[in-house]
Amino acid sequence: MRKTDNGAHNGSKTNAKWEQFQADHEKDSLNLTPIELIENKRHLIIALPASILPLLTGIALYSDLEVLEALPVIVCLMSPLMLIGALIAMVKLGSEFSNSFVIGTFLSLPISIWEYFNQAKNGCLSFGFPGSEGCPPDPPGYHLPRVAILCFQTLILFYAYFALVDQRNWRRMYGLLYAAYFSFFVYLLAYVTGLW
């Protein structure tokens, strides 16, 4: 009988120590900077560069910068890695990640559909070969979907930043960063398919 009481007493001591450790860890995590908060989330390290890349690509598409012409190709080549990362994060991080990822991606669909119809109606693809006519001037409002996706990307990145800093919710932040990438990837697909 004495062994069981001693074992129960040791078990409650262990539980108390574990609860104290968790409380101390939570208290310490409230005083950390955002970088220190996400330091141990290395399986999602690609999210930040990949979410800034669409913003740069959108700027390149809007301003016709020849220096950044390869960025849409990089976005497309990274999409399988991002898809695998998003699926892993959905399983590991749960509904907080999934909800912000899915909602953020679906909010961009009207802009992507708008760009598809804009490119289907007004888009022109000319390579400048001798004897080719070239493209007519852009109609008014031709660049509006690009401006809209740039604004959407900027807003979703700011919202992700505030989700981390104000709410200390890194799962939602990662969901929004992945949503920023995939929303632009869908936009880019609509842009290219509408152009063809």
Long-range contacts (C-beta under 8 A, 24 or more apart in sequence): 29-168, 30-168, 34-164, 34-165, 37-164, 37-168, 37-170, 38-164, 38-170, 38-173, 41-170, 41-174, 43-85, 43-88, 43-89, 43-92, 44-85, 44-89, 44-174, 46-78, 46-81, 46-82, 46-85, 47-85, 47-174, 47-177, 47-178, 47-181, 48-177, 50-78, 50-82, 50-177, 50-178, 50-181, 51-157, 51-160, 51-177, 51-178, 51-180, 51-181, 52-157, 53-78, 53-181, 54-153, 54-180, 54-181, 54-183, 54-184, 54-185, 54-188, 55-150, 55-153, 55-154, 55-157, 55-180, 55-184, 57-184, 57-188, 58-146, 58-149, 58-150, 58-153, 58-184, 59-150, 61-146, 61-191, 62-143, 62-146, 62-147, 62-150, 72-188, 75-181, 75-184, 75-185, 75-188, 76-185, 76-188, 78-181, 79-185, 82-178, 82-181, 82-182, 82-185, 85-178, 86-178, 86-182, 89-174, 89-175, 89-178, 93-171, 93-174, 93-175, 94-171, 96-169, 96-171, 96-172, 96-175, 97-171, 97-172, 97-174, 97-175, 97-178, 98-175, 99-175, 100-163, 100-171, 100-172, 100-175, 100-176, 100-179, 101-175, 101-176, 101-178, 101-179, 101-182, 102-179, 103-179, 104-156, 104-175, 104-176, 104-178, 104-179, 104-180, 104-183, 105-179, 105-182, 105-183, 105-186, 107-152, 107-183, 108-149, 108-152, 108-179, 108-183, 108-184, 108-186, 108-187, 109-186, 111-145, 111-148, 111-149, 111-152, 111-187, 112-149, 112-183, 112-186, 112-187, 112-189, 112-190, 113-190, 114-144, 114-145, 114-148, 115-145, 115-146, 115-149, 115-187, 115-190, 115-191, 115-194, 116-190, 116-191, 116-193, 116-194, 117-194, 118-142, 118-144, 118-145, 118-194, 119-190, 119-191, 119-193, 119-194, 119-195, 120-194, 120-195, 123-194, 123-195, 125-195, 125-196, 149-183, 149-184, 149-187, 152-183, 153-180, 153-183, 153-184, 156-180, 156-183
